[in-house]
């Protein structure tokens, strides 16, 4: 054990086996770990769809393509029994807000280029 003259470290092990660390003159701070969560919800509107089977095929395809291309968590969360619309939600975790915003912008552009549906309301938030 190396002792430094600037510190006075007293370690006591309590009955619960917890360690108490007392340091004089220097305050110890744990490294800050920054975690940012981004969530986005998008409404998809499909025209000319005549069955739920056809709609679910499109939604499953979109979800699968977004998952594999952008490495996000995604699911259909509403309008499951509606033939012409769907609501999907996605989430990602990063240590940089700009990264999440760029990914969400790329996801929106990717979905807008898909000709099988058009995007309705989009809600996004980072916290």
C-alpha positions as CSV (number, residue, x, y, z in Angstrom):
1,X,0.0,0.0,0.0
2,X,1.5,3.4,-1.0
3,X,0.9,6.2,1.4
4,X,0.9,9.8,0.2
5,X,1.6,12.6,2.7
6,X,-1.2,14.7,1.2
7,X,-3.9,12.2,2.2
8,X,-5.0,10.7,5.4
9,X,-7.0,7.6,4.6
10,X,-8.8,5.8,7.3
11,X,-10.6,2.7,6.2
12,X,-13.0,0.9,8.5
13,X,-15.1,-2.1,7.6
14,X,-18.4,-2.2,9.3
15,X,-20.6,-5.2,10.1
16,X,-22.3,-4.8,6.7
17,X,-18.9,-5.0,5.0
18,X,-19.2,-1.4,3.6
19,X,-16.1,0.6,3.3
20,X,-15.7,4.1,4.7
21,X,-13.1,6.3,3.1
22,X,-12.2,9.6,4.8
23,X,-9.7,11.9,3.0
24,X,-8.4,15.2,4.4
25,X,-7.5,18.3,2.4
26,X,-8.5,16.8,-1.0
27,X,-12.1,16.2,-2.0
28,X,-12.6,13.1,-4.2
29,X,-15.1,13.3,-7.0
30,X,-16.3,10.3,-9.0
31,X,-15.9,10.6,-12.7
32,X,-19.0,12.0,-14.3
33,X,-20.7,9.6,-16.7
34,X,-22.9,11.4,-19.2
35,X,-25.9,9.4,-20.5
36,X,-28.4,11.0,-22.8
37,X,-31.6,9.2,-23.9
38,X,-33.3,10.2,-27.2
39,X,-36.8,9.1,-28.0
40,X,-38.9,9.7,-31.1
41,X,-42.4,8.9,-32.0
42,X,-43.6,9.0,-35.7
43,X,-47.1,8.5,-37.2
44,X,-47.1,6.6,-40.5
45,X,-50.1,7.0,-42.9
46,X,-50.6,4.5,-45.7
47,X,-53.0,4.9,-48.6
48,X,-54.5,2.1,-50.7
49,X,-54.0,-0.5,-48.0
50,X,-56.9,-2.9,-47.9
51,X,-56.0,-5.3,-45.2
52,X,-54.2,-5.4,-41.8
53,X,-51.9,-8.1,-43.2
54,X,-50.7,-5.7,-45.9
55,X,-50.2,-2.9,-43.3
56,X,-48.4,-5.1,-40.9
57,X,-46.1,-6.3,-43.6
58,X,-45.1,-2.7,-44.4
59,X,-44.7,-1.7,-40.7
60,X,-42.6,-4.8,-39.9
61,X,-40.4,-4.1,-42.9
62,X,-39.8,-0.5,-41.8
63,X,-39.1,-1.5,-38.2
64,X,-36.6,-4.2,-39.4
65,X,-34.8,-1.8,-41.8
66,X,-34.5,0.9,-39.2
67,X,-33.3,-1.5,-36.5
68,X,-30.5,-2.9,-38.8
69,X,-29.5,0.3,-40.4
70,X,-29.5,2.7,-37.4
71,X,-29.0,0.3,-34.4
72,X,-32.0,1.6,-32.5
73,X,-34.7,0.1,-30.3
74,X,-38.0,0.5,-32.1
75,X,-41.6,-0.9,-31.9
76,X,-45.1,-0.2,-33.1
77,X,-46.9,1.3,-30.2
78,X,-50.4,2.4,-31.4
79,X,-53.0,2.0,-34.2
80,X,-52.3,-1.7,-34.5
81,X,-55.8,-2.4,-35.6
82,X,-56.1,0.5,-38.1
83,X,-55.4,-0.4,-41.7
84,X,-54.1,2.9,-42.8
85,X,-52.0,4.3,-40.0
86,X,-49.4,3.2,-37.5
87,X,-47.4,4.8,-34.7
88,X,-43.8,3.7,-34.1
89,X,-41.5,4.8,-31.3
90,X,-37.8,4.5,-31.1
91,X,-35.1,5.1,-28.6
92,X,-31.3,5.4,-28.4
93,X,-28.7,6.1,-25.8
94,X,-25.5,8.1,-26.3
95,X,-23.2,10.5,-24.5
96,X,-23.7,13.3,-27.1
97,X,-26.9,15.1,-27.9
98,X,-25.7,16.1,-31.3
99,X,-25.2,12.5,-32.2
100,X,-28.7,11.6,-31.3
101,X,-30.1,14.6,-33.2
102,X,-28.1,13.6,-36.3
103,X,-29.3,10.0,-36.1
104,X,-32.9,11.1,-35.7
105,X,-32.6,13.4,-38.7
106,X,-31.1,10.6,-40.8
107,X,-34.0,8.3,-39.7
108,X,-36.6,10.9,-40.7
109,X,-34.9,11.3,-44.1
110,X,-34.8,7.6,-44.5
111,X,-38.5,7.2,-43.7
112,X,-39.5,10.1,-46.0
113,X,-37.8,8.4,-48.9
114,X,-39.8,5.2,-48.4
115,X,-42.7,5.5,-50.9
116,X,-45.1,3.0,-49.1
117,X,-46.3,5.6,-46.6
118,X,-46.0,9.2,-45.7
119,X,-45.0,10.6,-42.3
120,X,-47.5,12.4,-40.1
121,X,-46.7,14.0,-36.8
122,X,-43.2,13.4,-35.4
123,X,-42.3,14.0,-31.7
124,X,-38.7,13.8,-30.5
125,X,-37.1,14.5,-27.2
126,X,-33.7,14.0,-25.5
127,X,-33.1,13.9,-21.8
